[in-house]
Amino acid sequence: MTELPITLAPIISTAELRALGYSSQTTQKLIRTRALIPLARGWYSPQQPPTPEIRHRLITLAAMRTLGAGCVASHYSALLQRDLPIYDADLTTVHLSRVARGRPVTRRGLVVHRPIPAEAVVGPQIHLGLAIAQNGIVCGPMACLIAADAALHRGLLTREDLSQALDWVRGHPNTGQLDAFLRRADARSESPGETRLRYAFHLMGHRVIPQSLIRDGSFCARVDFELVDAKVIVEFDGLVKYGRGEEADGQPSGRDALIAEKVREDRLRELGYEVVRVTWAELANLPALARRMRAAINRAQARRGTGQRSQSA
């Protein structure tokens, strides 16, 4: 027997294989031929997980099935289950939290945390706000803010949910900055990059309007950020979304999209705006980005001054 049974289950255990009549020798042959992909001790996937995130989800599922109903996925393991973005996470380690009495457990690839409040369990899952706060504890406050922005943007929780979650973790180690970061959570951010850039503006002292609408007659453009105090527009990593050679969601792609974006930016400049594009790499060097922003603000102010002098002349 060298063929796997047809199953819709994403994972299968050694015990389940034996119950179906697969010997240890047959299982090893399936592993060698890549018909079974080892995930964790005693657990396999019938296909290669295409990304580290999906592999982590499967290993999380295996850990939960091993430990039973006394645990739920938590921290970034719970966020990945709900397809929320993570940041600076160690995907080789699964995080679970107990829902009943029991001691914490730490071993290679798995951490089982202390019991959580009963009211923080919603059906078979942990309260999303608590998972976000827990994620901030192990991955830092920026990871917490990125996940909170995404959850608010998708309507998965409210600010009251985040406040409740902070109450649940108050007094735990590494929670000192979470409150300050979560107060800045904003549903208007549409990606982790936009969240990081918005926080960078906060550090630079720039007030911005996320997802601002610029209108002039029949022309309307939605931009990632518009500065409040200067005619400067900032787009995050705009070139990346035009790098694909196929259409997505009915939108133009490749060369056509790049041309359309250039026309759009030219129109914005005609309206007197400076347009700044920011990439992921620039977020790692905020002093250099601050200098770029200051130069753009200076150009916008000089252009405005020139325009005012021309009108008065």
ChimeraX commands (.cxc) that place a marker at each C-alpha (Angstrom):
marker #1 position 0.00,0.00,0.00 radius 0.5
marker #1 position 1.92,3.02,-1.27 radius 0.5
marker #1 position -0.95,5.36,-2.14 radius 0.5
marker #1 position -2.45,7.72,0.39 radius 0.5
marker #1 position -6.19,7.59,1.03 radius 0.5
marker #1 position -8.18,10.41,-0.53 radius 0.5
marker #1 position -8.81,12.85,2.30 radius 0.5
marker #1 position -9.66,16.50,2.67 radius 0.5
marker #1 position -7.85,16.71,6.01 radius 0.5
marker #1 position -4.80,19.01,5.86 radius 0.5
marker #1 position -2.81,16.82,8.27 radius 0.5
marker #1 position -2.67,13.17,9.21 radius 0.5
marker #1 position -1.06,11.45,12.19 radius 0.5
marker #1 position 1.01,8.29,12.52 radius 0.5
marker #1 position -1.82,6.77,14.57 radius 0.5
marker #1 position -4.35,7.54,11.83 radius 0.5
marker #1 position -2.08,6.03,9.18 radius 0.5
marker #1 position -1.69,2.84,11.22 radius 0.5
marker #1 position -5.45,2.64,11.74 radius 0.5
marker #1 position -5.79,2.75,7.96 radius 0.5
marker #1 position -3.34,-0.13,7.59 radius 0.5
marker #1 position -0.14,1.74,6.75 radius 0.5
marker #1 position 2.93,0.13,8.31 radius 0.5
marker #1 position 5.98,2.03,9.50 radius 0.5
marker #1 position 7.88,0.85,6.41 radius 0.5
marker #1 position 5.15,2.10,4.07 radius 0.5
marker #1 position 4.98,5.42,5.89 radius 0.5
marker #1 position 8.73,5.87,5.51 radius 0.5
marker #1 position 8.46,5.11,1.78 radius 0.5
marker #1 position 5.75,7.75,1.42 radius 0.5
marker #1 position 8.01,10.23,3.17 radius 0.5
marker #1 position 10.95,9.39,0.89 radius 0.5
marker #1 position 8.80,9.88,-2.21 radius 0.5
marker #1 position 7.47,13.19,-0.80 radius 0.5
marker #1 position 3.92,11.85,-0.73 radius 0.5
marker #1 position 4.00,12.69,2.97 radius 0.5
marker #1 position 5.67,15.81,4.33 radius 0.5
marker #1 position 6.77,15.60,7.99 radius 0.5
marker #1 position 5.50,18.53,10.05 radius 0.5
marker #1 position 6.10,17.61,13.67 radius 0.5
marker #1 position 6.69,14.39,15.54 radius 0.5
marker #1 position 3.95,11.98,14.49 radius 0.5
marker #1 position 2.25,14.41,12.09 radius 0.5
marker #1 position 2.39,14.80,8.33 radius 0.5
marker #1 position 0.88,16.76,5.48 radius 0.5
marker #1 position -0.12,15.13,2.17 radius 0.5
marker #1 position 1.43,18.06,0.30 radius 0.5
marker #1 position 4.30,20.48,0.71 radius 0.5
marker #1 position 3.14,23.65,2.50 radius 0.5
marker #1 position 3.75,26.45,-0.03 radius 0.5
marker #1 position 4.80,29.08,2.54 radius 0.5
marker #1 position 6.31,29.12,6.05 radius 0.5
marker #1 position 3.07,30.70,7.29 radius 0.5
marker #1 position 0.93,27.83,6.00 radius 0.5
marker #1 position 3.40,25.30,7.41 radius 0.5
marker #1 position 3.09,27.02,10.80 radius 0.5
marker #1 position -0.72,26.81,10.62 radius 0.5
marker #1 position -0.53,23.07,10.00 radius 0.5
marker #1 position 1.93,22.49,12.84 radius 0.5
marker #1 position -0.33,24.56,15.10 radius 0.5
marker #1 position -3.27,22.34,14.17 radius 0.5
marker #1 position -1.19,19.24,14.91 radius 0.5
marker #1 position -0.19,20.58,18.33 radius 0.5
marker #1 position -3.79,21.38,19.20 radius 0.5
marker #1 position -4.97,17.93,18.16 radius 0.5
marker #1 position -2.22,16.36,20.23 radius 0.5
marker #1 position -2.97,18.33,23.39 radius 0.5
marker #1 position -6.74,18.25,23.03 radius 0.5
marker #1 position -9.43,20.73,24.06 radius 0.5
marker #1 position -7.43,22.08,26.98 radius 0.5
marker #1 position -5.48,24.45,24.73 radius 0.5
marker #1 position -6.15,27.04,22.05 radius 0.5
marker #1 position -3.83,28.61,19.52 radius 0.5
marker #1 position -2.57,31.95,20.84 radius 0.5
marker #1 position -0.11,34.76,20.11 radius 0.5
marker #1 position 0.90,34.87,16.42 radius 0.5
marker #1 position -0.15,31.24,15.94 radius 0.5
marker #1 position -3.75,32.39,16.48 radius 0.5
marker #1 position -3.27,35.39,14.18 radius 0.5
marker #1 position -2.05,33.15,11.35 radius 0.5
marker #1 position -5.11,30.93,11.79 radius 0.5
marker #1 position -7.22,34.01,11.02 radius 0.5
marker #1 position -5.01,35.14,8.15 radius 0.5
marker #1 position -3.83,38.27,9.94 radius 0.5
marker #1 position -0.37,39.71,9.25 radius 0.5
marker #1 position 2.51,38.96,11.58 radius 0.5
marker #1 position 5.78,40.79,12.06 radius 0.5
marker #1 position 9.13,39.65,13.43 radius 0.5
marker #1 position 7.71,36.25,14.46 radius 0.5
marker #1 position 9.64,32.99,14.88 radius 0.5
marker #1 position 7.61,30.65,12.70 radius 0.5
marker #1 position 9.53,27.61,13.95 radius 0.5
marker #1 position 7.76,27.91,17.32 radius 0.5
marker #1 position 4.03,27.35,17.90 radius 0.5
marker #1 position 2.28,29.17,20.74 radius 0.5
marker #1 position -0.73,27.76,22.56 radius 0.5
marker #1 position -2.48,28.90,25.75 radius 0.5
marker #1 position -4.24,26.70,28.25 radius 0.5
marker #1 position -7.95,27.22,28.81 radius 0.5
marker #1 position -8.00,25.22,32.02 radius 0.5
marker #1 position -5.59,24.46,34.84 radius 0.5
marker #1 position -2.15,23.31,33.88 radius 0.5
marker #1 position 1.48,24.31,33.94 radius 0.5
marker #1 position 3.24,26.22,31.19 radius 0.5
marker #1 position 5.39,24.07,28.91 radius 0.5
marker #1 position 8.36,25.09,26.80 radius 0.5
marker #1 position 10.12,22.74,24.45 radius 0.5
marker #1 position 11.69,22.95,21.04 radius 0.5
marker #1 position 9.11,24.24,18.59 radius 0.5
marker #1 position 6.29,24.63,21.13 radius 0.5
marker #1 position 5.34,26.95,23.98 radius 0.5
marker #1 position 2.19,26.29,26.02 radius 0.5
marker #1 position 1.39,29.38,28.09 radius 0.5
marker #1 position -0.42,29.89,31.38 radius 0.5
marker #1 position -4.24,29.55,31.48 radius 0.5
marker #1 position -6.16,32.49,30.05 radius 0.5
marker #1 position -9.41,33.89,31.53 radius 0.5
marker #1 position -12.48,31.84,30.67 radius 0.5
marker #1 position -14.13,34.87,29.09 radius 0.5
marker #1 position -11.16,35.15,26.69 radius 0.5
marker #1 position -12.17,31.94,24.95 radius 0.5
marker #1 position -14.71,32.42,22.15 radius 0.5
marker #1 position -15.93,29.04,20.94 radius 0.5
marker #1 position -12.86,27.04,19.90 radius 0.5
marker #1 position -10.67,30.16,19.59 radius 0.5
marker #1 position -8.96,32.69,21.77 radius 0.5
marker #1 position -10.37,36.22,21.87 radius 0.5
marker #1 position -8.71,37.98,18.94 radius 0.5
marker #1 position -7.80,41.07,20.96 radius 0.5
marker #1 position -5.98,38.91,23.49 radius 0.5
marker #1 position -4.04,37.13,20.74 radius 0.5
marker #1 position -2.99,40.54,19.39 radius 0.5
marker #1 position -1.81,41.69,22.83 radius 0.5
marker #1 position 0.00,38.38,23.41 radius 0.5
marker #1 position 1.68,38.82,20.03 radius 0.5
marker #1 position 2.98,42.18,21.17 radius 0.5
marker #1 position 4.48,40.56,24.27 radius 0.5
marker #1 position 6.57,38.05,22.30 radius 0.5
marker #1 position 7.22,40.00,19.06 radius 0.5
marker #1 position 7.19,43.62,20.20 radius 0.5
marker #1 position 4.69,46.49,20.11 radius 0.5
marker #1 position 5.01,47.09,16.35 radius 0.5
marker #1 position 3.82,43.52,15.71 radius 0.5
marker #1 position 0.88,44.27,18.00 radius 0.5
marker #1 position 0.02,47.46,16.09 radius 0.5
marker #1 position 0.27,45.80,12.68 radius 0.5
marker #1 position -2.14,43.04,13.67 radius 0.5
marker #1 position -4.51,45.49,15.38 radius 0.5
marker #1 position -4.66,47.72,12.30 radius 0.5
marker #1 position -5.46,44.74,10.07 radius 0.5
marker #1 position -8.13,43.39,12.43 radius 0.5
marker #1 position -9.81,46.81,12.70 radius 0.5
marker #1 position -9.62,47.28,8.93 radius 0.5
marker #1 position -11.41,43.97,8.38 radius 0.5
marker #1 position -14.00,44.66,11.06 radius 0.5
marker #1 position -12.92,41.66,13.15 radius 0.5
marker #1 position -12.85,43.57,16.44 radius 0.5
marker #1 position -13.42,46.95,18.03 radius 0.5
marker #1 position -11.33,49.34,20.08 radius 0.5
marker #1 position -13.26,48.14,23.13 radius 0.5
marker #1 position -12.01,44.61,22.37 radius 0.5
marker #1 position -8.42,45.90,22.36 radius 0.5
marker #1 position -8.97,47.70,25.68 radius 0.5
marker #1 position -10.34,44.51,27.21 radius 0.5
marker #1 position -7.34,42.56,25.94 radius 0.5
marker #1 position -4.94,45.06,27.54 radius 0.5
marker #1 position -6.73,44.54,30.85 radius 0.5
marker #1 position -6.17,40.79,30.54 radius 0.5
marker #1 position -2.41,41.14,30.06 radius 0.5
marker #1 position -1.79,44.12,32.33 radius 0.5
marker #1 position 1.11,43.41,34.64 radius 0.5
marker #1 position 2.60,40.72,32.42 radius 0.5
marker #1 position 6.23,41.16,31.32 radius 0.5
marker #1 position 6.91,43.19,28.14 radius 0.5
marker #1 position 3.55,44.98,28.12 radius 0.5
marker #1 position 4.77,48.48,29.00 radius 0.5
marker #1 position 4.50,49.91,25.46 radius 0.5
marker #1 position 1.43,48.03,24.25 radius 0.5
marker #1 position -1.09,50.58,25.53 radius 0.5
marker #1 position 0.66,53.50,23.81 radius 0.5
marker #1 position 0.95,51.62,20.52 radius 0.5
marker #1 position -2.63,50.30,20.51 radius 0.5
marker #1 position -4.00,53.80,21.12 radius 0.5
marker #1 position -2.60,54.58,17.67 radius 0.5
marker #1 position -4.35,51.64,15.95 radius 0.5
marker #1 position -6.15,52.79,12.81 radius 0.5
marker #1 position -8.53,50.85,10.58 radius 0.5
marker #1 position -7.47,52.92,7.57 radius 0.5
marker #1 position -4.08,51.21,7.23 radius 0.5
marker #1 position -4.31,48.56,4.53 radius 0.5
marker #1 position -0.98,46.76,4.93 radius 0.5
marker #1 position 1.84,46.20,7.45 radius 0.5
marker #1 position 3.99,48.61,5.45 radius 0.5
marker #1 position 1.41,51.38,5.77 radius 0.5
marker #1 position 1.19,50.74,9.51 radius 0.5
marker #1 position 4.94,51.03,9.92 radius 0.5
marker #1 position 5.08,54.13,7.74 radius 0.5
marker #1 position 2.24,55.77,9.66 radius 0.5
marker #1 position 4.10,55.17,12.91 radius 0.5
marker #1 position 7.28,56.55,11.33 radius 0.5
marker #1 position 5.39,59.76,10.58 radius 0.5
marker #1 position 4.41,59.89,14.27 radius 0.5
marker #1 position 8.08,59.61,15.25 radius 0.5
marker #1 position 8.97,62.37,12.77 radius 0.5
marker #1 position 6.24,64.65,14.10 radius 0.5
marker #1 position 4.27,64.74,10.83 radius 0.5
marker #1 position 0.47,64.71,10.96 radius 0.5
marker #1 position -1.00,62.65,8.11 radius 0.5
marker #1 position -4.38,61.61,6.71 radius 0.5
marker #1 position -4.35,57.90,5.74 radius 0.5
marker #1 position -6.25,56.91,2.59 radius 0.5
marker #1 position -6.95,60.54,1.72 radius 0.5
marker #1 position -9.14,61.41,-1.27 radius 0.5
marker #1 position -7.78,64.10,-3.60 radius 0.5
marker #1 position -10.48,65.58,-5.86 radius 0.5
marker #1 position -10.41,68.11,-8.67 radius 0.5
marker #1 position -13.49,68.17,-10.89 radius 0.5
marker #1 position -13.93,64.69,-12.32 radius 0.5
marker #1 position -10.47,63.62,-11.11 radius 0.5
marker #1 position -10.36,61.62,-7.86 radius 0.5
marker #1 position -7.35,59.80,-6.42 radius 0.5
marker #1 position -7.09,57.88,-3.16 radius 0.5
marker #1 position -3.58,58.14,-1.78 radius 0.5
marker #1 position -1.92,56.24,1.05 radius 0.5
marker #1 position -1.04,59.38,3.04 radius 0.5
marker #1 position -1.50,63.12,2.72 radius 0.5
marker #1 position 0.41,65.42,5.05 radius 0.5
marker #1 position -1.84,67.80,6.98 radius 0.5
marker #1 position 0.54,70.74,6.99 radius 0.5
marker #1 position 2.03,70.54,3.49 radius 0.5
marker #1 position 0.94,69.57,-0.02 radius 0.5
marker #1 position 2.85,66.28,0.11 radius 0.5
marker #1 position 1.47,62.86,-0.77 radius 0.5
marker #1 position 3.24,59.67,0.29 radius 0.5
marker #1 position 2.63,56.28,-1.31 radius 0.5
marker #1 position 4.03,53.11,0.24 radius 0.5
marker #1 position 5.97,50.73,-2.01 radius 0.5
marker #1 position 3.73,51.48,-4.98 radius 0.5
marker #1 position 5.93,49.86,-7.61 radius 0.5
marker #1 position 5.65,46.41,-6.04 radius 0.5
marker #1 position 1.94,46.04,-6.76 radius 0.5
marker #1 position 2.59,46.66,-10.46 radius 0.5
marker #1 position 5.31,44.02,-10.80 radius 0.5
marker #1 position 2.97,41.17,-11.70 radius 0.5
marker #1 position 2.37,40.30,-15.31 radius 0.5
marker #1 position -1.25,39.35,-14.90 radius 0.5
marker #1 position -4.44,41.09,-13.93 radius 0.5
marker #1 position -5.73,40.93,-10.37 radius 0.5
marker #1 position -9.30,41.69,-9.32 radius 0.5
marker #1 position -10.06,43.14,-12.73 radius 0.5
marker #1 position -7.39,45.82,-12.39 radius 0.5
marker #1 position -4.79,46.61,-15.06 radius 0.5
marker #1 position -1.38,45.17,-14.38 radius 0.5
marker #1 position 2.19,45.32,-15.57 radius 0.5
marker #1 position 3.00,48.08,-18.04 radius 0.5
marker #1 position -0.60,49.35,-18.34 radius 0.5
marker #1 position -0.90,49.83,-14.57 radius 0.5
marker #1 position 2.48,51.53,-14.39 radius 0.5
marker #1 position 1.47,53.97,-17.13 radius 0.5
marker #1 position -1.87,54.64,-15.40 radius 0.5
marker #1 position -0.06,55.34,-12.15 radius 0.5
marker #1 position 2.34,57.76,-13.87 radius 0.5
marker #1 position -0.59,59.66,-15.38 radius 0.5
marker #1 position -2.22,59.79,-11.95 radius 0.5
marker #1 position 0.96,61.11,-10.31 radius 0.5
marker #1 position 1.44,63.71,-13.04 radius 0.5
marker #1 position -2.09,64.95,-12.38 radius 0.5
marker #1 position -1.39,65.18,-8.65 radius 0.5
marker #1 position 1.76,67.18,-9.33 radius 0.5
marker #1 position -0.22,69.50,-11.59 radius 0.5
marker #1 position -2.45,70.15,-8.58 radius 0.5
marker #1 position 0.63,71.30,-6.67 radius 0.5
marker #1 position 1.46,68.14,-4.70 radius 0.5
marker #1 position 4.86,66.63,-4.10 radius 0.5
marker #1 position 4.63,62.82,-4.42 radius 0.5
marker #1 position 7.01,60.65,-2.38 radius 0.5
marker #1 position 7.25,56.88,-2.73 radius 0.5
marker #1 position 8.59,54.88,0.20 radius 0.5
marker #1 position 9.89,51.30,0.06 radius 0.5
marker #1 position 10.31,48.67,2.76 radius 0.5
marker #1 position 14.07,49.23,2.81 radius 0.5
marker #1 position 13.63,52.90,3.70 radius 0.5
marker #1 position 11.69,51.99,6.85 radius 0.5
marker #1 position 14.93,50.57,8.23 radius 0.5
marker #1 position 16.62,53.99,8.00 radius 0.5
marker #1 position 14.23,56.55,9.43 radius 0.5
marker #1 position 16.76,59.42,9.63 radius 0.5
marker #1 position 17.29,59.16,5.86 radius 0.5
marker #1 position 13.53,58.99,5.29 radius 0.5
marker #1 position 13.06,62.04,7.52 radius 0.5
marker #1 position 15.50,63.96,5.32 radius 0.5
marker #1 position 13.56,62.92,2.19 radius 0.5
marker #1 position 10.33,64.08,3.77 radius 0.5
marker #1 position 11.81,67.41,4.82 radius 0.5
marker #1 position 13.12,67.98,1.28 radius 0.5
marker #1 position 9.66,67.22,-0.16 radius 0.5
marker #1 position 8.00,69.60,2.31 radius 0.5
marker #1 position 10.49,72.31,1.41 radius 0.5
marker #1 position 9.79,71.83,-2.31 radius 0.5
marker #1 position 6.03,71.98,-1.71 radius 0.5
marker #1 position 6.37,75.14,0.35 radius 0.5
marker #1 position 8.64,76.75,-2.26 radius 0.5
marker #1 position 6.18,75.87,-5.03 radius 0.5
marker #1 position 3.33,77.34,-3.03 radius 0.5
marker #1 position 5.32,80.51,-2.41 radius 0.5
marker #1 position 6.12,80.80,-6.10 radius 0.5
marker #1 position 2.47,80.36,-6.98 radius 0.5
marker #1 position 1.39,83.04,-4.54 radius 0.5
marker #1 position 3.96,85.53,-5.92 radius 0.5
marker #1 position 2.81,84.80,-9.50 radius 0.5
marker #1 position -0.81,85.49,-8.56 radius 0.5
marker #1 position 0.07,88.74,-6.80 radius 0.5
marker #1 position 2.12,89.83,-9.83 radius 0.5
marker link #1:1,2 radius 0.2
marker link #1:2,3 radius 0.2
marker link #1:3,4 radius 0.2
marker link #1:4,5 radius 0.2
marker link #1:5,6 radius 0.2
marker link #1:6,7 radius 0.2
marker link #1:7,8 radius 0.2
marker link #1:8,9 radius 0.2
marker link #1:9,10 radius 0.2
marker link #1:10,11 radius 0.2
marker link #1:11,12 radius 0.2
marker link #1:12,13 radius 0.2
marker link #1:13,14 radius 0.2
marker link #1:14,15 radius 0.2
marker link #1:15,16 radius 0.2
marker link #1:16,17 radius 0.2
marker link #1:17,18 radius 0.2
marker link #1:18,19 radius 0.2
marker link #1:19,20 radius 0.2
marker link #1:20,21 radius 0.2
marker link #1:21,22 radius 0.2
marker link #1:22,23 radius 0.2
marker link #1:23,24 radius 0.2
marker link #1:24,25 radius 0.2
marker link #1:25,26 radius 0.2
marker link #1:26,27 radius 0.2
marker link #1:27,28 radius 0.2
marker link #1:28,29 radius 0.2
marker link #1:29,30 radius 0.2
marker link #1:30,31 radius 0.2
marker link #1:31,32 radius 0.2
marker link #1:32,33 radius 0.2
marker link #1:33,34 radius 0.2
marker link #1:34,35 radius 0.2
marker link #1:35,36 radius 0.2
marker link #1:36,37 radius 0.2
marker link #1:37,38 radius 0.2
marker link #1:38,39 radius 0.2
marker link #1:39,40 radius 0.2
marker link #1:40,41 radius 0.2
marker link #1:41,42 radius 0.2
marker link #1:42,43 radius 0.2
marker link #1:43,44 radius 0.2
marker link #1:44,45 radius 0.2
marker link #1:45,46 radius 0.2
marker link #1:46,47 radius 0.2
marker link #1:47,48 radius 0.2
marker link #1:48,49 radius 0.2
marker link #1:49,50 radius 0.2
marker link #1:50,51 radius 0.2
marker link #1:51,52 radius 0.2
marker link #1:52,53 radius 0.2
marker link #1:53,54 radius 0.2
marker link #1:54,55 radius 0.2
marker link #1:55,56 radius 0.2
marker link #1:56,57 radius 0.2
marker link #1:57,58 radius 0.2
marker link #1:58,59 radius 0.2
marker link #1:59,60 radius 0.2
marker link #1:60,61 radius 0.2
marker link #1:61,62 radius 0.2
marker link #1:62,63 radius 0.2
marker link #1:63,64 radius 0.2
marker link #1:64,65 radius 0.2
marker link #1:65,66 radius 0.2
marker link #1:66,67 radius 0.2
marker link #1:67,68 radius 0.2
marker link #1:68,69 radius 0.2
marker link #1:69,70 radius 0.2
marker link #1:70,71 radius 0.2
marker link #1:71,72 radius 0.2
marker link #1:72,73 radius 0.2
marker link #1:73,74 radius 0.2
marker link #1:74,75 radius 0.2
marker link #1:75,76 radius 0.2
marker link #1:76,77 radius 0.2
marker link #1:77,78 radius 0.2
marker link #1:78,79 radius 0.2
marker link #1:79,80 radius 0.2
marker link #1:80,81 radius 0.2
marker link #1:81,82 radius 0.2
marker link #1:82,83 radius 0.2
marker link #1:83,84 radius 0.2
marker link #1:84,85 radius 0.2
marker link #1:85,86 radius 0.2
marker link #1:86,87 radius 0.2
marker link #1:87,88 radius 0.2
marker link #1:88,89 radius 0.2
marker link #1:89,90 radius 0.2
marker link #1:90,91 radius 0.2
marker link #1:91,92 radius 0.2
marker link #1:92,93 radius 0.2
marker link #1:93,94 radius 0.2
marker link #1:94,95 radius 0.2
marker link #1:95,96 radius 0.2
marker link #1:96,97 radius 0.2
marker link #1:97,98 radius 0.2
marker link #1:98,99 radius 0.2
marker link #1:99,100 radius 0.2
marker link #1:100,101 radius 0.2
marker link #1:101,102 radius 0.2
marker link #1:102,103 radius 0.2
marker link #1:103,104 radius 0.2
marker link #1:104,105 radius 0.2
marker link #1:105,106 radius 0.2
marker link #1:106,107 radius 0.2
marker link #1:107,108 radius 0.2
marker link #1:108,109 radius 0.2
marker link #1:109,110 radius 0.2
marker link #1:110,111 radius 0.2
marker link #1:111,112 radius 0.2
marker link #1:112,113 radius 0.2
marker link #1:113,114 radius 0.2
marker link #1:114,115 radius 0.2
marker link #1:115,116 radius 0.2
marker link #1:116,117 radius 0.2
marker link #1:117,118 radius 0.2
marker link #1:118,119 radius 0.2
marker link #1:119,120 radius 0.2
marker link #1:120,121 radius 0.2
marker link #1:121,122 radius 0.2
marker link #1:122,123 radius 0.2
marker link #1:123,124 radius 0.2
marker link #1:124,125 radius 0.2
marker link #1:125,126 radius 0.2
marker link #1:126,127 radius 0.2
marker link #1:127,128 radius 0.2
marker link #1:128,129 radius 0.2
marker link #1:129,130 radius 0.2
marker link #1:130,131 radius 0.2
marker link #1:131,132 radius 0.2
marker link #1:132,133 radius 0.2
marker link #1:133,134 radius 0.2
marker link #1:134,135 radius 0.2
marker link #1:135,136 radius 0.2
marker link #1:136,137 radius 0.2
marker link #1:137,138 radius 0.2
marker link #1:138,139 radius 0.2
marker link #1:139,140 radius 0.2
marker link #1:140,141 radius 0.2
marker link #1:141,142 radius 0.2
marker link #1:142,143 radius 0.2
marker link #1:143,144 radius 0.2
marker link #1:144,145 radius 0.2
marker link #1:145,146 radius 0.2
marker link #1:146,147 radius 0.2
marker link #1:147,148 radius 0.2
marker link #1:148,149 radius 0.2
marker link #1:149,150 radius 0.2
marker link #1:150,151 radius 0.2
marker link #1:151,152 radius 0.2
marker link #1:152,153 radius 0.2
marker link #1:153,154 radius 0.2
marker link #1:154,155 radius 0.2
marker link #1:155,156 radius 0.2
marker link #1:156,157 radius 0.2
marker link #1:157,158 radius 0.2
marker link #1:158,159 radius 0.2
marker link #1:159,160 radius 0.2
marker link #1:160,161 radius 0.2
marker link #1:161,162 radius 0.2
marker link #1:162,163 radius 0.2
marker link #1:163,164 radius 0.2
marker link #1:164,165 radius 0.2
marker link #1:165,166 radius 0.2
marker link #1:166,167 radius 0.2
marker link #1:167,168 radius 0.2
marker link #1:168,169 radius 0.2
marker link #1:169,170 radius 0.2
marker link #1:170,171 radius 0.2
marker link #1:171,172 radius 0.2
marker link #1:172,173 radius 0.2
marker link #1:173,174 radius 0.2
marker link #1:174,175 radius 0.2
marker link #1:175,176 radius 0.2
marker link #1:176,177 radius 0.2
marker link #1:177,178 radius 0.2
marker link #1:178,179 radius 0.2
marker link #1:179,180 radius 0.2
marker link #1:180,181 radius 0.2
marker link #1:181,182 radius 0.2
marker link #1:182,183 radius 0.2
marker link #1:183,184 radius 0.2
marker link #1:184,185 radius 0.2
marker link #1:185,186 radius 0.2
marker link #1:186,187 radius 0.2
marker link #1:187,188 radius 0.2
marker link #1:188,189 radius 0.2
marker link #1:189,190 radius 0.2
marker link #1:190,191 radius 0.2
marker link #1:191,192 radius 0.2
marker link #1:192,193 radius 0.2
marker link #1:193,194 radius 0.2
marker link #1:194,195 radius 0.2
marker link #1:195,196 radius 0.2
marker link #1:196,197 radius 0.2
marker link #1:197,198 radius 0.2
marker link #1:198,199 radius 0.2
marker link #1:199,200 radius 0.2
marker link #1:200,201 radius 0.2
marker link #1:201,202 radius 0.2
marker link #1:202,203 radius 0.2
marker link #1:203,204 radius 0.2
marker link #1:204,205 radius 0.2
marker link #1:205,206 radius 0.2
marker link #1:206,207 radius 0.2
marker link #1:207,208 radius 0.2
marker link #1:208,209 radius 0.2
marker link #1:209,210 radius 0.2
marker link #1:210,211 radius 0.2
marker link #1:211,212 radius 0.2
marker link #1:212,213 radius 0.2
marker link #1:213,214 radius 0.2
marker link #1:214,215 radius 0.2
marker link #1:215,216 radius 0.2
marker link #1:216,217 radius 0.2
marker link #1:217,218 radius 0.2
marker link #1:218,219 radius 0.2
marker link #1:219,220 radius 0.2
marker link #1:220,221 radius 0.2
marker link #1:221,222 radius 0.2
marker link #1:222,223 radius 0.2
marker link #1:223,224 radius 0.2
marker link #1:224,225 radius 0.2
marker link #1:225,226 radius 0.2
marker link #1:226,227 radius 0.2
marker link #1:227,228 radius 0.2
marker link #1:228,229 radius 0.2
marker link #1:229,230 radius 0.2
marker link #1:230,231 radius 0.2
marker link #1:231,232 radius 0.2
marker link #1:232,233 radius 0.2
marker link #1:233,234 radius 0.2
marker link #1:234,235 radius 0.2
marker link #1:235,236 radius 0.2
marker link #1:236,237 radius 0.2
marker link #1:237,238 radius 0.2
marker link #1:238,239 radius 0.2
marker link #1:239,240 radius 0.2
marker link #1:240,241 radius 0.2
marker link #1:241,242 radius 0.2
marker link #1:242,243 radius 0.2
marker link #1:243,244 radius 0.2
marker link #1:244,245 radius 0.2
marker link #1:245,246 radius 0.2
marker link #1:246,247 radius 0.2
marker link #1:247,248 radius 0.2
marker link #1:248,249 radius 0.2
marker link #1:249,250 radius 0.2
marker link #1:250,251 radius 0.2
marker link #1:251,252 radius 0.2
marker link #1:252,253 radius 0.2
marker link #1:253,254 radius 0.2
marker link #1:254,255 radius 0.2
marker link #1:255,256 radius 0.2
marker link #1:256,257 radius 0.2
marker link #1:257,258 radius 0.2
marker link #1:258,259 radius 0.2
marker link #1:259,260 radius 0.2
marker link #1:260,261 radius 0.2
marker link #1:261,262 radius 0.2
marker link #1:262,263 radius 0.2
marker link #1:263,264 radius 0.2
marker link #1:264,265 radius 0.2
marker link #1:265,266 radius 0.2
marker link #1:266,267 radius 0.2
marker link #1:267,268 radius 0.2
marker link #1:268,269 radius 0.2
marker link #1:269,270 radius 0.2
marker link #1:270,271 radius 0.2
marker link #1:271,272 radius 0.2
marker link #1:272,273 radius 0.2
marker link #1:273,274 radius 0.2
marker link #1:274,275 radius 0.2
marker link #1:275,276 radius 0.2
marker link #1:276,277 radius 0.2
marker link #1:277,278 radius 0.2
marker link #1:278,279 radius 0.2
marker link #1:279,280 radius 0.2
marker link #1:280,281 radius 0.2
marker link #1:281,282 radius 0.2
marker link #1:282,283 radius 0.2
marker link #1:283,284 radius 0.2
marker link #1:284,285 radius 0.2
marker link #1:285,286 radius 0.2
marker link #1:286,287 radius 0.2
marker link #1:287,288 radius 0.2
marker link #1:288,289 radius 0.2
marker link #1:289,290 radius 0.2
marker link #1:290,291 radius 0.2
marker link #1:291,292 radius 0.2
marker link #1:292,293 radius 0.2
marker link #1:293,294 radius 0.2
marker link #1:294,295 radius 0.2
marker link #1:295,296 radius 0.2
marker link #1:296,297 radius 0.2
marker link #1:297,298 radius 0.2
marker link #1:298,299 radius 0.2
marker link #1:299,300 radius 0.2
marker link #1:300,301 radius 0.2
marker link #1:301,302 radius 0.2
marker link #1:302,303 radius 0.2
marker link #1:303,304 radius 0.2
marker link #1:304,305 radius 0.2
marker link #1:305,306 radius 0.2
marker link #1:306,307 radius 0.2
marker link #1:307,308 radius 0.2
marker link #1:308,309 radius 0.2
marker link #1:309,310 radius 0.2
marker link #1:310,311 radius 0.2
marker link #1:311,312 radius 0.2
marker link #1:312,313 radius 0.2
view
